[in-house]
Amino acid sequence: MKKITDIEEIKRIQLDILSALDSFCRKNNIQYTIIDGTLLGAVRHKGYIPWDDDIDVAMDRKNYEVFIKTFPDVFKENYKLISLERSIKWDRAYACMYDDRTQLEYFQNKSFTTGVLIDIFPVDEVPDDELQWNRLKRKIAFYGKLSALKSMTTYRVSRSSLKNTIALLFRFLLKPISKRRIAIWLDKLAKSNNNKGYHYGYETAFGGVGAIKRFKLIDFEETIDYQFEDRIVKGLKNADSILTDTYGDYMQLPPLEQRITHHSFDAYWK
């Protein structure tokens, strides 16, 4: 295998994956949107946030389930989709679409190997009531932390002795529980509030790692075309509302010390 050392090459592969997803969704009338930092990048930078290196996509649960069910085994010769429903080995409550000509290896999570990928999150209803929402958030965070701990239970030279000891302790305590089992629990939790007439949504399946705040489901009803680098992709028409809910004054750049690339993988051409 040949290691991909240029982050711009990885981004080009991600953009090609996003274009393939866009092509499939437009042809099959599946509504999707770029989301989180990808949507922010499209609005503020017309592409990647300069210090970012991933792409996030979201669909409401109905469109997500159609997408998971209808996407072919291989699309345009190179692209594959992985999810809980499509593989008994997959251990995340959301899907990923990847380029099968490549191989991606995370520094911490080695439980499943894909290629260079983009994340695809289902959006589910969450309670309108603040107390119920906060209770749900705690459950989401609990499963998210369990999953993270399962990915951090190997010995690493770069860690302190104390952190390695803690990691090995959790490795013993969590041994009976697989990451896939945690993902199944989270998936069940994510679906538990659907069809109740709530007015808010959240990427529950991500385990509380992404956006902290819920957002208005009405903002997910309509998408428009956005420029993202040299591509045209779908994003929420009312991006201002959801970005404000998520980031506050999102057009204001963060301090220099917060402009950090969270690059935690190696990528290779097969």
Beta strands, then each sheet from edge to edge (+ up, - down):
strand 1: 2-3
strand 2: 33-34
strand 3: 56-60
strand 4: 79-82
strand 5: 95-99
strand 6: 102-106
strand 7: 117-126
strand 8: 200-202
strand 9: 215-216
strand 10: 223-228
strand 11: 231-236
strand 12: 265-269
sheet 1: 1+ 12- 6+
sheet 2: 2+ 3- 7- 5+ 4-
sheet 3: 2+ 3- 7- 8+ 9-
sheet 4: 10+ 11-
end
